[in-house]
Amino acid sequence: MIKKGQQEGNGKKVTFQDREIYMENLDRPAVQENEETAASIELELRKLKALNEFRSMVESEIIDNCLLEKPKKSFLRRESEREKQQHREISLWGVPLLPSKGHASTDVVLLKFLTAKDFKVNEAFKMLRNTLKWRKECRIDTIPEENLHLGLEKFVYINGVGKQGQPVYYILYGAFKDNELYRKVLGTEESREKFLRLRVQFMEKSINQLSFKAGGADSILLITDLKHSPGPEREEFRSVHKKASTLIQANYPELIQKHILINVPFWYYTSRFLKSRLKHQRGKKKVVLARPSEVTKTLLKYISPENLPVKYGGLKRENDIEFFPEDKASELIVKPNSASRIQIPVIEAGVTIVWDFTVVGWEVKFKQQFIPDDEGSYEVLLKKGKEKKMCDSVRNSFYINEPGKIVITIDNATLKKKRVYYRSKAKPTVPTYIIFKKQL
């Protein structure tokens, strides 16, 4: 650094103005980076301090048998000691809550309550206590085994995992377009309570798939499909939807990584806009809205095409015997106003090639054909598709009796680039006519 009275190499004395210029030309990005690093360290230290305070508070309340409520006076010391021992075994989502047990996942669970309450220890403890009371009163630990037959098996389910290994929990409110089912599930207070238990049941089943360990999944993806859902004028639907949201927010802190609402109608956007100022900023960031035309594009940000159901533009089919989620898809970008080819070479005969592909947003034409290597053989047109706006993925297969290649041509006449996901595999196959010949 240049000091007062210092001279440069050419002997010229440095003036006050030179020092000002020097200070102005300091590496400001480096200074700013240091300030941001210091702020980040300070924040982490504040969080660590809050976690240590929270651990101490939970430890003390469990040891004193006060985590749920103040202990009742007991004249039998043996009974009181037995209750204390049982209380020390208290756990949440399969994770022991007593910090001194040294379980690797205890801090992960406690941090979820702290994060939900902006690392305010007393508020986090109050939330934990209320959650445990609610679980005890409503018998939540046994809810995964309950038989809640509501006829909603195709509308409330867990299917696949997200890109970070999170279970994906789907709820399709389009089920309630059926008036008879609507009355059955939401027609009475008793049936609505049963539906709420069903929602909680699938939350618990999803959480049972989490590891709560470093590098493992510790939250879920919730997909709510509003296609054909009842409008805001249906009071029963509006009431139960609100209650379900309140229950999850109050008792499952930071366990939903993203809540993705798809096929969102205009009325929902309007309603959400009016209420948005009242919502917590963190809660807003966890909610993603997708219009019908943006469903596939949005879901693929969080779920790989191999794990996304075909009804939402992915490659996952129920009870699929050809492909599995481990069969990774390749990606092809088709530029605007152009055509691109997917080529699947086959170097030997006697196999069946199976393939499937999907186009995000579709609005393209496609053609599938087999082109032999032998120029004297005929090309085979397997399928020629008309322009598709939105549809399931395409699957096809072809028995190869000579070397060649399967060629899939994607013609994109739109002004937007199109993203294509595809995969294929070869299966050794005995032609039907040979099997029939052997039977004769």
Number of C-alpha atoms within 10 A of each C-alpha: 6 12 10 10 10 13 13 10 7 6 8 9 13 15 13 12 9 12 15 10 10 12 13 10 9 10 9 11 9 10 11 11 11 12 12 12 12 12 12 12 12 12 12 12 12 12 18 14 14 19 20 14 14 24 22 15 16 21 19 15 18 22 14 14 21 16 24 17 10 10 13 9 8 10 8 8 10 10 11 16 13 11 13 17 14 12 19 20 13 15 13 15 14 15 18 20 24 23 21 11 12 11 13 14 19 22 21 15 22 21 22 20 25 24 17 19 17 14 20 16 21 15 15 22 20 14 20 25 18 16 19 18 15 15 16 12 9 12 10 15 14 11 18 18 9 10 9 14 10 13 12 18 9 10 15 18 17 18 16 17 21 21 13 15 18 25 24 22 23 19 21 19 19 15 20 20 14 13 11 11 15 15 14 15 22 21 15 12 12 10 15 20 16 17 20 16 19 21 19 19 21 19 21 18 17 23 22 13 15 19 17 20 14 10 9 12 18 24 25 25 24 23 19 20 21 21 18 16 19 19 14 13 8 10 12 19 21 13 13 17 13 11 15 17 12 12 15 16 15 15 18 21 23 22 21 21 16 19 19 21 21 24 18 21 17 9 11 14 13 11 11 11 11 10 10 13 10 8 10 9 10 12 14 13 11 14 14 14 18 18 17 15 14 15 21 25 16 17 22 19 11 18 22 22 28 24 22 24 20 19 14 20 24 24 27 22 19 8 8 9 7 12 19 14 17 8 12 16 18 12 16 16 13 20 17 14 12 13 16 15 16 18 14 17 16 19 12 11 14 16 20 19 21 18 19 17 23 22 28 24 19 21 17 20 17 18 16 19 18 22 20 20 16 11 8 7 10 11 14 12 13 15 12 13 12 11 14 14 13 18 16 18 22 14 14 13 15 15 17 23 13 17 16 19 19 25 18 20 17 23 21 22 17 14 10 11 15 20 16 19 21 21 20 19 15 16 12 12 13 12 14 8 9 9 10 9 8 7 7 5
